[in-house]
Amino acid sequence: MLLKIITMNFINNKDKVGSSFILLFALIYLNAAFDISIHQVLGNEVMTARTLPIYLSIITIVVCLLQIFIPARGEADETISDAIAGFQWKPCLLLTASMLLYSLTFKFFGFFIGTFLFLFIGFAILKEKRYLLSAAVAAGVAGFMWVVLTQMFDIYLDSGDLFRLLVEG
C-alpha cells in the first residue's frame, strides 16, 4: 500500500516524471560520449572531443537527481493531467514530424537548404503569416549557424545532393 502511494505520487508529479525522462536521456548521452573516438596524438590533452559531452551529461544527471529527490516545489503542485490540459497537440506533433523529415532529408537538401526549409515550415506550423519575414529569419539563422559551425568550429557541413545536382549540373 505504501509503495502504491509513493509510486502514484511519483508518477503524478510532472517535475519528477520530466526529470526522470531527462535523466534517462542524459545517461544514454553519457554512454554515447564515451564512444567518441579520440585521435591517439590528442589523447592526453586536457580538452578532447569527449570533454564537453561528458561534463554536460554529468551536470544534467546531478541536477535531475536533485530534482527527483529534493524537489523545488511541494508534492501537491500541478499534476501531469493538469499540466497537459488544454495542450495543443497538433503543432507539437507537426513540429516533431518536421524534425524527423529534416533528419531524413538532410543528405539530399544539405545543411543550409534543409535548415532553411525546417525553420520556414516550423514558422508556418506556428501560424506565422508574415512569410517574407519568416523566410528572411530562416535564411539568416541558417546562414549564421553555417558560418559559426564551418568557420569558427571548423565542422564540415554537407552541401547536399540537390546543391551538387544544381551546381555541378
GICORNOR-V278617 format. One record per residue. RES is the residue in one small letter. PSI is psi as a letter, one per 40 degrees, with the letter a starting at -180 (NA if undefined). OMEGA is omega as a letter, one per 30 degrees, with the letter a starting at -180 (none if undefined). BURIAL is # if it has 9 or more other ideal C-beta (glycine too) atoms within 8 Angstrom, else .. Layout:
# GICORNOR-V278617
res: [RES & RES]
psi: [PSI & PSI]
omega: [OMEGA & OMEGA]
burial: [BURIAL & BURIAL]
This chain:
# GICORNOR-V278617
res: [m & l & l & k & i & i & t & m & n & f & i & n & n & k & d & k & v & g & s & s & f & i & l & l & f & a & l & i & y & l & n & a & a & f & d & i & s & i & h & q & v & l & g & n & e & v & m & t & a & r & t & l & p & i & y & l & s & i & i & t & i & v & v & c & l & l & q & i & f & i & p & a & r & g & e & a & d & e & t & i & s & d & a & i & a & g & f & q & w & k & p & c & l & l & l & t & a & s & m & l & l & y & s & l & t & f & k & f & f & g & f & f & i & g & t & f & l & f & l & f & i & g & f & a & i & l & k & e & k & r & y & l & l & s & a & a & v & a & a & g & v & a & g & f & m & w & v & v & l & t & q & m & f & d & i & y & l & d & s & g & d & l & f & r & l & l & v & e & g]
psi: [d & d & d & d & d & d & d & d & d & d & d & e & h & d & d & d & d & d & d & d & d & d & d & d & d & d & d & d & d & d & d & d & d & e & e & h & i & h & i & d & d & e & d & e & i & d & h & a & d & d & d & d & d & d & d & d & d & d & d & d & d & d & d & d & d & d & d & d & d & g & i & d & i & i & d & e & a & h & i & d & d & d & d & e & h & e & h & g & d & d & d & d & d & d & d & d & d & d & d & d & d & d & d & d & e & d & d & d & d & i & d & d & d & d & d & d & d & d & d & d & d & d & d & d & d & e & f & h & e & g & d & d & d & d & d & d & d & d & d & d & d & d & d & d & d & d & d & d & d & d & d & d & e & f & h & h & h & h & e & i & d & d & d & d & d & d & d & e & NA]
omega: [l & l & l & l & l & l & l & l & l & a & a & l & a & a & a & l & l & l & l & l & l & l & l & l & l & l & l & l & l & l & l & a & l & l & l & a & l & l & a & a & a & a & a & l & l & l & l & l & a & a & a & l & a & a & l & a & l & l & l & l & a & a & l & l & l & l & a & a & l & a & l & l & a & a & a & l & a & l & l & a & l & a & a & l & a & l & a & a & a & l & l & a & l & l & l & l & l & l & l & l & l & a & a & a & a & a & a & a & a & a & a & a & l & l & l & a & l & a & a & l & l & l & l & l & l & l & l & a & l & a & l & l & l & l & l & l & l & l & l & l & l & l & l & l & l & l & a & a & a & a & a & a & l & l & l & l & a & l & l & l & a & l & l & l & a & a & a & l & none]
burial: [. & . & . & . & . & . & . & . & # & # & . & . & # & # & # & # & # & . & # & # & . & # & # & . & . & # & # & . & # & # & . & # & # & . & . & # & . & # & . & . & . & . & . & . & . & . & . & . & . & # & # & . & # & # & . & # & # & # & . & # & # & . & . & # & # & . & # & # & . & . & # & . & . & . & . & . & # & . & # & # & . & . & # & . & . & . & . & . & . & . & # & # & . & # & # & . & . & # & # & . & # & # & . & . & # & # & . & # & # & # & # & # & # & # & # & # & # & # & # & # & # & # & # & # & # & . & . & # & . & . & . & . & . & # & # & . & # & # & # & . & # & # & # & . & # & # & # & # & # & # & . & . & . & . & . & . & # & . & . & # & . & # & # & # & . & . & . & . & .]
